Amino acid sequence: MLEKSIQKFKEIYGSDGEYRTYFAPGRVNLIGEHTDYNGGHVFPCALTLGTYAVVRDRGDRKLRFYSMNFSSLGVIESDLDDLVPRKSASWTNYPKGVMWAFEKRGYKLSHGLDILINGDIPNGSGLSSSASLETLTGLILKDTFAFDTVTMTDIALIGQDSENNFNGCNCGIMDQFASAMGKKDHAIFLDTNTLNYEYAPVKLPDAKIIITNSKVKHSLVDSAYNDRRNECETALKELQAAADIQTLGDLTEEEYEAHKDAVKDPVRQKRAKHAVYENQRTILAVEALKNNQIELFGKLMNASHESLKNDYEVSCEEIDILVDLAQAMPGVLGSRITGGGFGGCTVSIVKNDAIDDFISSIGKAYLEKVGHSAEFYVVDIGDGAHKLG
């Protein structure tokens, strides 16, 4: 993929001058969904799927972007003096947002760039192609302009800032953190309130992680995501009148049940319940993985989906079909929706001897029920963003 990207870069921008290459991964979250903006724990891992960049310095302040994934848009031009979100800028609002966030922090970008992007994360799949692109841009800027004091954690925070305040999606820190800080064969147990984290080895000697792409993305994902966040923020304020807490992640299940009547709206009660219970599930799941209790980990994944479907209401018919089919199959230890919701992907842990049957049986049944096919990726856990050459 990198060779094709370099070849296309030379074709688009010419072969004069030196270029540099970079990679930032997508992510899948094993458990801990919609807890990252509620002060809870998450457990994502970086994938070997991701986004590649080929970059060359310019002598002026012009920015030129080309994506092999959106080749029909051609080269999109901008300027370092025009870092404002525009609909006409399309996908380039993501890298421009990161440039804006760097400059806002006093990191001056002294010259323009020619950038080619090529990714193998399916667009709209919920595997964080946008966070991958933001992290990739942060790494490019750190390396290009020798911003040596900028850490990979800083890059994750800058990416989140740009998505919140430049692109208008009020996401938490998980996606950017996983892309920046991933480690091969490990998932990241991250406390999103403090950014304390530890790497936990994902040892699945007899099983694999399979991501199933429903090939649907309902358009309300961003607006509903922001709605959920607002509902949780209101519930937190109501609970703070009854309990000494900073975030929903501070509560145990028992504490939540004791104080839940402080939340006046039944819908907000369900949202807060999910945030509290999912956080505790995530803590238990990581402990189970450390103790090689893979079956318990799978059961907690199943419980996570149930909560996301009924309490947080971020699933959809197509995803529920995939999860129901998976959970009913022998050899499937656990299956749940992953990502922001309203479409996208499921993540399942499947025993090695059941993988072929999982893909063929679920693929056939899903096509019959929904009318279009799903895509399956048997994934490996890879490293976080890094320079290639």
VODREN-250520 format. One record per residue (C-alpha): residue number from 0; residue in one letter; x, y, z. Coordinates in nm, 2 decimals. Layout:
// residues N
<NUM 'a' <X Y Z>> ...
***
This chain:
// residues 389
<0 'm' <0.00 0.00 0.00>> <1 'l' <0.29 0.23 0.08>> <2 'e' <0.46 0.18 -0.25>> <3 'k' <0.13 0.26 -0.44>> <4 's' <0.10 0.57 -0.23>> <5 'i' <0.45 0.69 -0.31>> <6 'q' <0.40 0.62 -0.68>> <7 'k' <0.07 0.82 -0.68>> <8 'f' <0.24 1.11 -0.48>> <9 'k' <0.50 1.15 -0.75>> <10 'e' <0.23 1.13 -1.02>> <11 'i' <0.02 1.40 -0.85>> <12 'y' <0.29 1.63 -0.72>> <13 'g' <0.60 1.55 -0.93>> <14 's' <0.91 1.36 -0.83>> <15 'd' <1.14 1.65 -0.73>> <16 'g' <1.25 1.68 -0.37>> <17 'e' <1.25 1.45 -0.07>> <18 'y' <0.94 1.31 0.08>> <19 'r' <0.86 1.15 0.41>> <20 't' <0.62 0.87 0.50>> <21 'y' <0.40 0.80 0.81>> <22 'f' <0.13 0.57 0.94>> <23 'a' <-0.14 0.60 1.20>> <24 'p' <-0.37 0.31 1.29>> <25 'g' <-0.75 0.28 1.33>> <26 'r' <-0.88 0.13 1.65>> <27 'v' <-1.13 -0.11 1.78>> <28 'n' <-1.27 -0.08 2.13>> <29 'l' <-1.30 -0.42 2.30>> <30 'i' <-1.52 -0.29 2.58>> <31 'g' <-1.60 0.05 2.74>> <32 'e' <-1.82 0.23 2.50>> <33 'h' <-1.94 0.59 2.55>> <34 't' <-1.75 0.60 2.88>> <35 'd' <-1.47 0.82 2.76>> <36 'y' <-1.65 1.15 2.79>> <37 'n' <-1.81 1.03 3.12>> <38 'g' <-1.48 1.00 3.31>> <39 'g' <-1.48 0.62 3.29>> <40 'h' <-1.24 0.35 3.16>> <41 'v' <-1.20 0.23 2.80>> <42 'f' <-1.01 -0.07 2.65>> <43 'p' <-0.92 0.00 2.29>> <44 'c' <-0.65 -0.15 2.08>> <45 'a' <-0.48 -0.01 1.76>> <46 'l' <-0.52 -0.21 1.44>> <47 't' <-0.28 -0.29 1.16>> <48 'l' <-0.55 -0.12 0.94>> <49 'g' <-0.49 0.25 0.92>> <50 't' <-0.39 0.56 0.72>> <51 'y' <-0.07 0.63 0.53>> <52 'a' <0.07 0.97 0.44>> <53 'v' <0.34 1.08 0.19>> <54 'v' <0.45 1.44 0.27>> <55 'r' <0.68 1.69 0.11>> <56 'd' <0.78 2.04 0.23>> <57 'r' <0.69 2.35 0.02>> <58 'g' <0.87 2.68 0.00>> <59 'd' <0.54 2.88 0.05>> <60 'r' <0.24 2.87 0.28>> <61 'k' <0.02 2.67 0.05>> <62 'l' <-0.13 2.33 0.15>> <63 'r' <-0.22 2.07 -0.11>> <64 'f' <-0.41 1.76 -0.01>> <65 'y' <-0.49 1.45 -0.21>> <66 's' <-0.66 1.13 -0.09>> <67 'm' <-0.66 0.81 -0.28>> <68 'n' <-0.98 0.72 -0.10>> <69 'f' <-1.15 1.03 -0.24>> <70 's' <-0.97 1.05 -0.57>> <71 's' <-1.27 1.20 -0.75>> <72 'l' <-1.22 1.52 -0.54>> <73 'g' <-0.87 1.56 -0.69>> <74 'v' <-0.62 1.79 -0.52>> <75 'i' <-0.78 2.02 -0.26>> <76 'e' <-0.58 2.34 -0.20>> <77 's' <-0.57 2.55 0.11>> <78 'd' <-0.33 2.78 0.29>> <79 'l' <-0.18 2.81 0.64>> <80 'd' <-0.35 3.15 0.66>> <81 'd' <-0.69 3.00 0.60>> <82 'l' <-0.73 2.74 0.87>> <83 'v' <-1.11 2.76 0.90>> <84 'p' <-1.36 2.48 0.86>> <85 'r' <-1.54 2.49 0.52>> <86 'k' <-1.79 2.24 0.37>> <87 's' <-1.60 2.27 0.04>> <88 'a' <-1.28 2.15 0.21>> <89 's' <-1.45 1.81 0.26>> <90 'w' <-1.22 1.55 0.44>> <91 't' <-0.93 1.80 0.46>> <92 'n' <-1.11 1.97 0.75>> <93 'y' <-0.96 1.70 0.97>> <94 'p' <-0.59 1.77 0.90>> <95 'k' <-0.66 2.14 0.88>> <96 'g' <-0.83 2.12 1.22>> <97 'v' <-0.51 1.97 1.37>> <98 'm' <-0.30 2.24 1.21>> <99 'w' <-0.54 2.50 1.36>> <100 'a' <-0.51 2.33 1.71>> <101 'f' <-0.13 2.33 1.69>> <102 'e' <-0.12 2.70 1.60>> <103 'k' <-0.37 2.78 1.87>> <104 'r' <-0.12 2.63 2.12>> <105 'g' <0.16 2.86 1.99>> <106 'y' <0.33 2.60 1.76>> <107 'k' <0.38 2.81 1.44>> <108 'l' <0.38 2.63 1.11>> <109 's' <0.64 2.80 0.90>> <110 'h' <0.58 2.66 0.56>> <111 'g' <0.32 2.47 0.35>> <112 'l' <0.30 2.10 0.26>> <113 'd' <0.21 1.86 -0.02>> <114 'i' <0.02 1.57 0.14>> <115 'l' <-0.11 1.25 0.00>> <116 'i' <-0.33 1.02 0.21>> <117 'n' <-0.42 0.66 0.15>> <118 'g' <-0.61 0.45 0.41>> <119 'd' <-0.74 0.09 0.44>> <120 'i' <-0.99 0.16 0.72>> <121 'p' <-1.34 0.13 0.56>> <122 'n' <-1.50 0.47 0.56>> <123 'g' <-1.79 0.51 0.80>> <124 's' <-1.72 0.18 0.97>> <125 'g' <-1.67 0.32 1.32>> <126 'l' <-1.30 0.21 1.33>> <127 's' <-1.19 0.57 1.37>> <128 's' <-1.06 0.67 1.03>> <129 's' <-1.10 1.04 1.14>> <130 'a' <-0.90 0.99 1.46>> <131 's' <-0.64 0.81 1.26>> <132 'l' <-0.61 1.10 1.02>> <133 'e' <-0.59 1.35 1.30>> <134 't' <-0.32 1.15 1.48>> <135 'l' <-0.13 1.11 1.15>> <136 't' <-0.14 1.49 1.09>> <137 'g' <-0.02 1.55 1.45>> <138 'l' <0.28 1.32 1.39>> <139 'i' <0.36 1.48 1.06>> <140 'l' <0.36 1.83 1.22>> <141 'k' <0.57 1.72 1.52>> <142 'd' <0.83 1.56 1.28>> <143 't' <0.83 1.83 1.01>> <144 'f' <0.86 2.13 1.24>> <145 'a' <1.07 1.96 1.51>> <146 'f' <0.82 2.02 1.78>> <147 'd' <1.02 1.80 2.01>> <148 't' <0.83 1.89 2.33>> <149 'v' <0.50 1.75 2.18>> <150 't' <0.44 1.40 2.31>> <151 'm' <0.22 1.14 2.16>> <152 't' <-0.03 1.20 2.44>> <153 'd' <-0.03 1.57 2.34>> <154 'i' <-0.10 1.46 1.98>> <155 'a' <-0.40 1.26 2.10>> <156 'l' <-0.53 1.56 2.30>> <157 'i' <-0.47 1.80 2.01>> <158 'g' <-0.66 1.56 1.78>> <159 'q' <-0.96 1.55 2.02>> <160 'd' <-0.95 1.93 2.05>> <161 's' <-0.96 1.97 1.67>> <162 'e' <-1.25 1.73 1.63>> <163 'n' <-1.45 1.90 1.92>> <164 'n' <-1.38 2.26 1.83>> <165 'f' <-1.30 2.27 1.46>> <166 'n' <-1.51 1.99 1.32>> <167 'g' <-1.79 2.00 1.58>> <168 'c' <-1.82 1.64 1.70>> <169 'n' <-1.80 1.64 2.08>> <170 'c' <-1.60 1.31 2.10>> <171 'g' <-1.40 1.18 2.40>> <172 'i' <-1.03 1.11 2.40>> <173 'm' <-1.04 0.73 2.33>> <174 'd' <-1.00 0.72 1.95>> <175 'q' <-0.71 0.95 1.92>> <176 'f' <-0.54 0.80 2.23>> <177 'a' <-0.56 0.45 2.08>> <178 's' <-0.42 0.56 1.75>> <179 'a' <-0.14 0.76 1.90>> <180 'm' <-0.04 0.52 2.19>> <181 'g' <-0.12 0.17 2.05>> <182 'k' <0.11 -0.12 2.12>> <183 'k' <0.14 -0.44 1.92>> <184 'd' <-0.06 -0.74 2.08>> <185 'h' <-0.18 -0.51 2.37>> <186 'a' <-0.49 -0.32 2.44>> <187 'i' <-0.48 0.01 2.64>> <188 'f' <-0.67 0.02 2.98>> <189 'l' <-0.72 0.40 2.99>> <190 'd' <-0.87 0.60 3.27>> <191 't' <-1.01 0.88 3.06>> <192 'n' <-1.05 1.11 3.36>> <193 't' <-0.68 1.11 3.46>> <194 'l' <-0.52 0.97 3.13>> <195 'n' <-0.35 0.71 3.35>> <196 'y' <-0.31 0.40 3.14>> <197 'e' <-0.16 0.06 3.13>> <198 'y' <-0.10 -0.19 2.85>> <199 'a' <-0.27 -0.52 2.89>> <200 'p' <-0.15 -0.81 2.67>> <201 'v' <-0.43 -0.96 2.46>> <202 'k' <-0.35 -1.33 2.47>> <203 'l' <-0.60 -1.53 2.27>> <204 'p' <-0.42 -1.85 2.20>> <205 'd' <-0.73 -2.03 2.06>> <206 'a' <-0.93 -1.73 1.93>> <207 'k' <-0.92 -1.42 1.71>> <208 'i' <-1.08 -1.08 1.71>> <209 'i' <-1.32 -1.04 1.42>> <210 'i' <-1.47 -0.71 1.31>> <211 't' <-1.79 -0.73 1.11>> <212 'n' <-1.88 -0.42 0.91>> <213 's' <-2.26 -0.38 0.88>> <214 'k' <-2.20 -0.15 0.58>> <215 'v' <-2.46 0.09 0.72>> <216 'k' <-2.40 0.43 0.88>> <217 'h' <-2.71 0.62 0.99>> <218 's' <-2.67 0.99 0.94>> <219 'l' <-2.77 1.09 1.29>> <220 'v' <-2.44 0.96 1.44>> <221 'd' <-2.29 1.30 1.51>> <222 's' <-2.60 1.48 1.62>> <223 'a' <-2.72 1.18 1.84>> <224 'y' <-2.37 1.15 1.98>> <225 'n' <-2.38 1.51 2.10>> <226 'd' <-2.73 1.45 2.24>> <227 'r' <-2.61 1.16 2.44>> <228 'r' <-2.32 1.36 2.58>> <229 'n' <-2.56 1.64 2.68>> <230 'e' <-2.79 1.40 2.85>> <231 'c' <-2.50 1.26 3.05>> <232 'e' <-2.38 1.60 3.15>> <233 't' <-2.72 1.70 3.27>> <234 'a' <-2.76 1.37 3.46>> <235 'l' <-2.41 1.43 3.62>> <236 'k' <-2.52 1.77 3.75>> <237 'e' <-2.83 1.62 3.90>> <238 'l' <-2.63 1.34 4.07>> <239 'q' <-2.38 1.59 4.20>> <240 'a' <-2.65 1.74 4.41>> <241 'a' <-2.68 1.40 4.59>> <242 'a' <-2.33 1.26 4.58>> <243 'd' <-1.98 1.39 4.60>> <244 'i' <-1.86 1.30 4.24>> <245 'q' <-1.67 1.47 3.96>> <246 't' <-1.78 1.23 3.68>> <247 'l' <-2.02 0.95 3.63>> <248 'g' <-1.72 0.72 3.62>> <249 'd' <-1.67 0.79 4.00>> <250 'l' <-1.99 0.59 4.08>> <251 't' <-2.02 0.21 4.15>> <252 'e' <-2.34 0.04 4.04>> <253 'e' <-2.45 0.04 4.41>> <254 'e' <-2.39 0.41 4.45>> <255 'y' <-2.57 0.48 4.13>> <256 'e' <-2.88 0.28 4.23>> <257 'a' <-2.88 0.46 4.57>> <258 'h' <-2.88 0.81 4.41>> <259 'k' <-3.05 0.75 4.07>> <260 'd' <-3.37 0.92 4.17>> <261 'a' <-3.18 1.25 4.17>> <262 'v' <-3.19 1.22 3.79>> <263 'k' <-3.54 1.35 3.71>> <264 'd' <-3.59 1.23 3.35>> <265 'p' <-3.62 0.85 3.29>> <266 'v' <-3.42 0.87 2.96>> <267 'r' <-3.13 1.05 3.14>> <268 'q' <-3.15 0.78 3.41>> <269 'k' <-3.09 0.51 3.14>> <270 'r' <-2.80 0.71 2.99>> <271 'a' <-2.63 0.76 3.32>> <272 'k' <-2.69 0.39 3.42>> <273 'h' <-2.51 0.28 3.10>> <274 'a' <-2.21 0.51 3.17>> <275 'v' <-2.18 0.38 3.53>> <276 'y' <-2.24 0.01 3.46>> <277 'e' <-2.02 0.00 3.14>> <278 'n' <-1.73 0.16 3.33>> <279 'q' <-1.75 -0.12 3.60>> <280 'r' <-1.79 -0.38 3.32>> <281 't' <-1.47 -0.26 3.16>> <282 'i' <-1.27 -0.27 3.49>> <283 'l' <-1.39 -0.63 3.54>> <284 'a' <-1.32 -0.73 3.18>> <285 'v' <-0.96 -0.62 3.20>> <286 'e' <-0.92 -0.82 3.52>> <287 'a' <-1.07 -1.12 3.35>> <288 'l' <-0.83 -1.09 3.06>> <289 'k' <-0.53 -1.07 3.29>> <290 'n' <-0.65 -1.39 3.46>> <291 'n' <-0.70 -1.56 3.12>> <292 'q' <-1.07 -1.58 3.18>> <293 'i' <-1.16 -1.52 2.81>> <294 'e' <-1.51 -1.66 2.85>> <295 'l' <-1.59 -1.41 3.12>> <296 'f' <-1.45 -1.13 2.90>> <297 'g' <-1.69 -1.25 2.63>> <298 'k' <-1.99 -1.24 2.86>> <299 'l' <-1.91 -0.89 2.96>> <300 'm' <-1.89 -0.79 2.59>> <301 'n' <-2.24 -0.94 2.55>> <302 'a' <-2.37 -0.74 2.85>> <303 's' <-2.21 -0.43 2.71>> <304 'h' <-2.41 -0.46 2.38>> <305 'e' <-2.73 -0.52 2.58>> <306 's' <-2.67 -0.19 2.76>> <307 'l' <-2.58 0.00 2.45>> <308 'k' <-2.89 -0.12 2.28>> <309 'n' <-3.14 -0.07 2.56>> <310 'd' <-3.01 0.19 2.80>> <311 'y' <-2.79 0.41 2.57>> <312 'e' <-2.99 0.34 2.25>> <313 'v' <-2.70 0.37 2.01>> <314 's' <-2.75 0.05 1.82>> <315 'c' <-2.97 -0.01 1.52>> <316 'e' <-3.15 -0.30 1.35>> <317 'e' <-2.87 -0.41 1.13>> <318 'i' <-2.61 -0.42 1.41>> <319 'd' <-2.86 -0.61 1.64>> <320 'i' <-2.90 -0.87 1.37>> <321 'l' <-2.52 -0.92 1.35>> <322 'v' <-2.49 -0.94 1.72>> <323 'd' <-2.78 -1.18 1.77>> <324 'l' <-2.64 -1.41 1.49>> <325 'a' <-2.30 -1.40 1.65>> <326 'q' <-2.40 -1.46 2.01>> <327 'a' <-2.61 -1.76 1.90>> <328 'm' <-2.32 -1.93 1.72>> <329 'p' <-2.10 -2.20 1.89>> <330 'g' <-1.74 -2.09 1.92>> <331 'v' <-1.83 -1.72 1.97>> <332 'l' <-1.72 -1.60 2.31>> <333 'g' <-1.87 -1.25 2.29>> <334 's' <-2.00 -1.00 2.04>> <335 'r' <-2.10 -0.63 2.07>> <336 'i' <-2.14 -0.31 1.87>> <337 't' <-1.82 -0.10 1.87>> <338 'g' <-1.77 0.27 1.80>> <339 'g' <-2.00 0.56 1.82>> <340 'g' <-2.31 0.36 1.71>> <341 'f' <-2.60 0.38 1.47>> <342 'g' <-2.43 0.14 1.23>> <343 'g' <-2.07 0.07 1.17>> <344 'c' <-1.92 -0.25 1.31>> <345 't' <-1.94 -0.52 1.56>> <346 'v' <-1.64 -0.68 1.74>> <347 's' <-1.65 -1.05 1.83>> <348 'i' <-1.41 -1.29 1.99>> <349 'v' <-1.43 -1.62 1.79>> <350 'k' <-1.25 -1.95 1.85>> <351 'n' <-1.01 -2.04 1.57>> <352 'd' <-1.20 -2.35 1.46>> <353 'a' <-1.53 -2.15 1.42>> <354 'i' <-1.40 -1.86 1.22>> <355 'd' <-1.48 -2.00 0.87>> <356 'd' <-1.83 -2.09 0.98>> <357 'f' <-1.87 -1.76 1.15>> <358 'i' <-1.79 -1.57 0.83>> <359 's' <-1.99 -1.79 0.59>> <360 's' <-2.30 -1.84 0.81>> <361 'i' <-2.34 -1.49 0.94>> <362 'g' <-2.26 -1.35 0.59>> <363 'k' <-2.53 -1.55 0.43>> <364 'a' <-2.80 -1.49 0.70>> <365 'y' <-2.72 -1.11 0.71>> <366 'l' <-2.75 -1.08 0.34>> <367 'e' <-3.09 -1.26 0.35>> <368 'k' <-3.23 -1.05 0.64>> <369 'v' <-3.09 -0.70 0.54>> <370 'g' <-3.05 -0.72 0.16>> <371 'h' <-2.68 -0.63 0.14>> <372 's' <-2.36 -0.80 0.24>> <373 'a' <-2.14 -0.75 0.55>> <374 'e' <-1.76 -0.74 0.54>> <375 'f' <-1.54 -0.93 0.78>> <376 'y' <-1.19 -0.85 0.90>> <377 'v' <-0.99 -1.09 1.11>> <378 'v' <-0.77 -0.84 1.27>> <379 'd' <-0.43 -0.81 1.44>> <380 'i' <-0.34 -0.56 1.71>> <381 'g' <-0.07 -0.32 1.59>> <382 'd' <0.15 -0.03 1.71>> <383 'g' <0.04 0.33 1.74>> <384 'a' <0.13 0.61 1.49>> <385 'h' <0.49 0.62 1.37>> <386 'k' <0.72 0.75 1.09>> <387 'l' <0.79 0.50 0.82>> <388 'g' <1.07 0.67 0.63>> 
***
